[in-house]
Amino acid sequence: MIALLLLLVGCAPSPGPTELPARAQLLRASLDLRGVPPLDVDLDAIEDEPELYADFVERWLHDPRFGERVRVIFDMRYRMRTGRTDLEAEEFGLEQSELAASLADMPLRLLSHVAEADLPFTDILTADYAIADPSAAAVLGLGLSRPGWHPARWLDERPAAGVLASSSLWMRYPSTGGNANRARANALARILLCDDYLQRPLSFRPNALEDNADPEVAIAEQPGCRLCHASLDPLAAHLFGFWSESDDDPIPLYRPEREERWRDYADLPPSWFDERTTGLAELGERIADDPRFARCTVRAVAEGLLQREIPDPLELEHHAEAFVDSGLRLRSVFRSILLSPEYGELGAEDPEDDARRGWKLVDPAQLGARIEALTGYRWTRDEVDLLTAHGSRMASLAGGTDALAGSKPNWTPSVARVLVQERLAWLSAWHAVGADLEGEGPGLLDRIETGQRPEDEPALFALQCRRILERVRGVPLPGDSDEPEALVQLWKQAWSMTGSERSAWSAVLAAALRDPQLLLY
């Protein structure tokens, strides 16, 4: 275990960025655009004709699985998939996990719908509909009954404001009492404009808040407070239509009669940087017209694909231009980044950050997809996928968002991630080998037959072990590699202890599936 972790985090420093091999770059693009590895025939084709890369990218941008990758990447900013809900699912005849997943996905589904339909991405701020499934519709009264996710009109009087009018978003970001929707306003600024008020550098006079018993007086009078609240409070004033009067009102449905409740708090009217607005619909239009929205969208995609913070807008200028030139179609951002030199580089740009040498780490869903493509195995419990279920603790250990805090994914190698890989390797190996020995498996054991032994067929066993390693890594093994022979010796040791072919081959396959390269792409 320790040796595997050292292999993962202890790579030697790279002298500088180098170009990814064609097969590795195609694997990277496939996992980022579809969440699954490419077929072997595609890997062979790209090795023969690297110029086909752009064609693969274009094809995969229109793959049905692209929408889920949009949701995964934007959830790094929206942080919806926490698996938590304060609703009693039984009241609606639903499972708790089912209801939590449906409600959490509604804003993300609108984003992916706009992207897949090739609509201007500003539609996420102006749409007069939601994307819902029957579970979410049952809670929100949308009257949708057919299976799957579909556009649905709101049946109340809420304005056409896309995600701004989403009850699910305000369930995720609640606000009560003296907070007066300020937390919600900051969530909007952070998500849509990449402007987090809580991260702004501020200077306060010592004991500024203690001078006033009423914090609202300090907000109005103290310069350090006014600096933020002058724009934050008018933004928050747009959101009182979703104001919940008490904890007994857990669903923030839209109630137009509460729109004027802002008068009971800071007494700052709804506005956008000193310009009065007529309400939430106009706020969506103002944000859509703000250049920061386009830049923040590009930043969200770029950070998700490159797995690093990118605070400098100049670094993303080329991708932002492609986004604007396309009429703000989201596919243009993905296309621009995947065809850029930095996406295909292998090497740390920062000499102090060479742990991965430019490799990216798979997220839990990608890890599960890679294992399933190889072995046919999905890690489930009570029919719940442990690597993709919202709020799954196993997914958190594997590098996903934290179920309780809703934090960003972990892009740093960790012991927990390797432990998850180890457990998944054993489970999937046992499953795949058992199925292969019965002639119904994924075909990883395609060179040997039941009853054969390495002492009788040493070359055949070495070839089989080589084939397993090459299937797992997706690249040919050097002809002089001693790894196949090491796996043959492992087979012999497992056989001597158990006398079981399934156990022996499972040990071999599990060792191969614990390869650090399975976590990297």
N, C-alpha and C positions, 0 to 999 in steps of 0.2 A: 504494500500500500504506500509506504513512504517513498519507495523508489518511483512509483508511478507519479506521485505528486511532484517529486523533484523533476521528473521528466517534463511535467506540464509547466511548472513555473520557473525552472532553472535553465532555460535555453541560453546559450551563449549570446552576448550582444552582437547585433548585426551592424556591420560597418555603414550601412545606409540602405535606403529602400531599393529593392530589386523587384523585378516583374514576376508575378505569380505564374507558374506553369499553366498551360491552357486547360488541362483537366481540373486543376484546383480552382481556377477562376470560374469555370462552368459550374462546379459544385457549389461555389459561393453564391453565384447568381441564382441557381435553382433553389437553394435553401432560403434565400432572401425574398424571392418573388413567389415561390409556391410552398415553401415550408418542407419540401421533400427533396431527396437527392435525385440527380438525373439518372436516366437509364444507362446501362453499360454501353449500349449501342451509341448513345449520344456522347459519352465520354470518349469512345473510340473515334467517333467522327470529328470531334473538336481537336483531337490530337493530330489527325491527318490534315485537317483544314481549320486552323485557328481563326481564319477570317469569318467563319460561320458564327462567331460569338454574338455579334450584333443581331443576327437573325434569331438566335435562341432567345435573346433578351426580349425582342419584340414579340415573339410567340408567347413567352411566359407572362408578359405584361397583360395578356388577354386570357390567361388561364383562369378557370373558375376558382382556383385556390388563391388567386391574387388578393381577393377581398379580405380574406382572413389575415394575410400578412399586413395589409393596411391597418386592420384593427389592432394587431399586435404592436405595430410600431407606434401608432398614435396613442395606445393605452399607456405607453411609457410617459406621456405627457398628461393625458386625461386621468389616469390611475383609477379606472372604473372597476376593474376586475378584482375586487377584493374578496368576493364571496360572502359579503355581509349584507344583511337586510334586517330592519327592525319590524318587518311585517310578519304577521302570523300566516304562513302559507296555507295552513290547513283551512283557513276561512274561505279560500278560493279553490279548494280541492287540488292543491298543487304540492309538490315536494319543495322543501326549503331551498335546496341547491338549484333546482330547476327555476324557481322564481328569482333567486338572486342572480343567476346567470342571465336570464332574459332581461331583467331590468337594467343590469349593468351594461348590457350590450346595446341598448337602444341608441344612445348617442354615437357609439362606434359604428353601428350598422348604417346610420345616416351618412357618416363619412365614407364608408366603403361603397355605399350605393352611389353616391355622387361621383366617386372615383371610377367605379366600374362602368357607369353610364356615360363617362367622359363629359360630364357637366362642369361648368366653372365651379371651382372649389368654394367660391363665395356663397354658393347655394346652401352650404351647411349653416349659414347665418340668416338666410332669408326664406327657406323652404316653409311652405304652409302645411306640411305633412310630417309624420314620423315614420320610422321603419320599425315594425313590431311583429311579434309572433303571438300565438294565442295566449301564452302564459302572461306576458306583459299586458296584452289587451284586456285580459280578464280583470287585472288590478286597476288599470287606468280607464276602463270603460270605453275602449275603442271599437268594440263591436266586431272584432276580427276573429273568425273561427277556423278558417282553413289552415292546414299545417304549413310551416315554413315562415320565412320572414318576408313581409310585404309592406308597401306603402299604405298608410292608414291616416285618414283625416281625423284631427282632433274634433271631438263633439262638443267641446265647451267654447268659450269665446276668446281663447288665448290668441295672441297675435302671431303672424307669420314671421317667426324668428329662428327657425331651425333648431340647433342645439340649445340656443338661449331659452327656448320655450319648452325644454325637455324636463318633465317631472323627475326622470331618472337622474339627471345631472344634479338637481337640487336635493334629491335624496342622498346622493353621495356627498354633497357639500351643503350641509344644513346650516341654518343660522337662526338663533332665537335671542330674545332679550336684548340687552344693550349692544350686542354685536351688530344689529341692524343691517344685516346682509353684507357687512364689510368683508367677511371671510369669503362669501360667494363672489363679490366683486374682485377680490384679489385672485381667486381661482380663475375667473375669466381673463384677467390681465396676464396671469402666468401662462395659461393654456393657449390663448389666442394671439397674444402679443409678445410673449417671452419676456414679460415685465413683471417680476415678482416684487411686490412692495416690501415683503419681509426681507428681501435681500438687498434693499437699497441702503447705501451708506448714509447714516443720519447722525446728527449731532444734537444732543439734548443738554440743556442747562441742568446741572446737578439738582436733584429733588424737584424737577419741574412738575411731575405729576402729584407729588406730595403737597404742593402749594394749593392744590384745588381738590376739595373732597369729591366734586363731580367731574369724572373724566371727560364729559362732554364740554365742560368749561375749558379744560386744558386743551382739548382738540381745537376749540375755537380760538383760543388766545395764545397758545405757545407756538412760536415760529417753527420749532422742530416737528410739532404735530401737524401744523397747517400745511407744511410742505408736501405731505402725502395725502392728507385727508381732503385737501381742496379738489383733488381729482378723484380720489377713491370714493368719497361719500356720494357725489352725484352719479357715479357709476352704480353704486349700491342702490340708489333710489329707484332704479328701473325695475328692481326685482321683488317689490312688495306684493305683486300679484301672486307670488308663490309663498307668501309668508304663512308660517304655521303658528297658530295661536297657542298651542300647548303640545305636550308630548303625546296627548291622546289623538293628535292629528298628524299621523306619521307620513301620509301621502301628500306631498306638496302639489296638489292639483291647483289649477289656475283659478283664482277668484278675482274678477275685475273690481269688485267693491273694495278690495284691499290695496289697490294701486296707490291711493293717496296716503297710506300709512307713513310714508316718509316724513310727513309733516309732524308726526309725533316724536321724531328722533332728532336728527341734526338740522332739520329744516332747510336742507339744501336740495333744490329740485333736480329732477333727472336732467342731465346735460352731458355733453361730450366736449371736454376742454373749453368750458365757458360758453358753449353754444347750447341753448335749450333744445331738448328733443321732445318729441310727442309721445315717446314710450319705447317699449322693448323692440318693436319692429324697426323703428328708426335707428335704435342703437345697433341692431344687426347690420343695417345698411352703412352706418358710419364706420363700424369696425371693418366691414368688407372693403371700404374705400381707403382704409388706412394702409399705407405701404408696409407698416410693421406686421400686418397680418400675413401678407405674402412672404415676407422674410422669415417670420416665425414658422410658417408652414414648411418652408424649405429647410429650416434648421431642424425641425422635428424629424423630417424624413432622413436628413443627412446624419444626424446623431444616431438614429436607430440603425441605419445601414453601416455606418463606420464605427459605431460603438465607442464614441468618445464625445466629450463636451466640445462644442464649437461656438464659443461666445463671440468670435470676431466675424461680423457680417461680410467683411471683405473676402474671407476665405470661401464664402458661398455665393459670391457675386455672379459667377458664370451660371450656376444652377438657378439662381433667382431670375436671371435674364431669360433663361429657357422657359421658366414657369410663366413669366409675364407674356413672352412671345406666343405661348400656346393658348393664351386666353385663360390662364390659371387652371389648366387641366393637370390633375395630380400625376398622371402617368408620365408627363414630361419631366417631372422632378426625378422620379425613379430612373427614367431612361438616361437623363443627363448624368446622374451620379454613377450608375452602373457602367456607363461607357467612358467614364473619366479615368485618367491615369491613376489617381490616388486610390480608387476602388480596387484596382488590380495590383497594388503594391504589396510586397512582402518585406516588411522591415519597419522598425520603429522610427518615427520621425524625431521623437524626443529621446536623446541618448540616455536620459534618466528613466525611461519607461520602456525597457527592452524585454519585459518578462514574457511577452507573447511573440515578439519579433514580427508584429504586424498581423498575426493570425487573429481571427475573431473566434469568440466562444459561442457555441450553439446555445439557444435558449431551450427551455424544457420541451416545448412542442417540437422543435427541430430535432432534439436528441431522440425523442420518442419516434419521430418519423424515420430517422436514419436506422434505428433498431428495427422498426417494423418492416422497412424495405428489405433488410437483410434476413430477418428471421420470421416475419409474419406475426410477431408478438406485440400486443399492446398491454401495458401495465394498468390493469383495472382492479377495482374493488367495489363490489356491489354495483357493477355496470358503470362505475364512474372512472373516467380516465384520470389517473393520478398525476399525469404530467401536463394536462391541459385544463382540468377543472378549475373554475374560479375559486380562489382562496385555498387551494390545495397546499398543505404544508410541504408535501414532497416536491411540488413545483417550486416552492420558495427555496428549499434546500438546493434544488438544481439550478438556481440562478434567476428564477422568475421574480415578479413583484411580491413584496411581503404582504401576506393576507391581512394582517392587522393594521399595519401602518400605511399600506398603499404606496410603498416606496418604489423608487425606480429599480429596474433589473440590476443585478450584480454582474458587471462585466469583468470582474477580477477573478482569477483562478482561486479555488477554495477547496479545503478538505471535504466540506459537505458535498460539493459537486462531484468529486471523485467517489465518495461513498455511495451516492445515488447511482453513479455509473456502474460501480461494482455490483450492487444489488440487482440492477436491471440486467447486467451482463449474465449473471447466473440464471436468473429467471427465464430470460429469452433464449439462452443457450439450451437449457433443459427442454424447453418447448420445441425449439427448432430441430434438435437432434432426435427427439422422440418421434416427431412427425416425419423426418427424413428416413429414419430406419424403418418406418412403416410404409414408405413410398408415397407419402402425402404431404411432404414438407416443402420448404423453399428451395431445395436443391443445393444446399451448401455442401453436402456430402455426395458429390457427383463423381468421385473417382474410386470409391471403395464399395464393397458389398459386405453385408452381414456375415460374420464368421471369419473374415480375413484378419491376419495378425502382422504386425510390423516385422517380426523376425522372418516371416515367410515372404513378405512383399515390402522390403525397406524402401525401394524407389517409389512405389505407388503411394505409400504412406507419406513420404516426404513431399510428393507432388500434391497430395490432398491437403496437407498443411499449408503449402505454398498458396494453393488456390483459396483457402479460407482467408489467409492474410491479405491477399490481393483483392478479394471481394470486400473485405472490411474497409481497407484503405482506399480502394478505388484507383490504385496505381500499381503497375508491375513491380515486382520485387527484384532487386539486383540478383543476377545469376549466381553470385558467390555468397549470398546471404546465408548465415548459419541459423536464422530464426526457424525455418521449417524443421530442421533437425532438433532444435530445442523443444518444439511442440511435440515431435514424435516421442522424445524422452518423457515429456509430461504425460502423454497418453499411456506409456508403459507404466509409469508410477501410479497413475490413477487406476489402471487395470489391475495392478498387483494388490491394490488396497481393497478394491470393490468386486473385481471379477465381472464387471458390468460394462458392456460396450457403450451403453448410453451414458453412463457416468464418465467413462474415459473420454469420449468425444465431446461431452458437455464441458469437461475441464478444459479441453483444447479450445473450443469455441469461446468459452467465457474468458479465457486468457486473451484471445484475439480481440474480443469486444471490449476489453478494458484498456485497449490501446489509447493513449492520450490523443492520438490524431482523430479519434471519433468525437472528441469534444471540441476540436478545432476545425475551422474551415476558412 
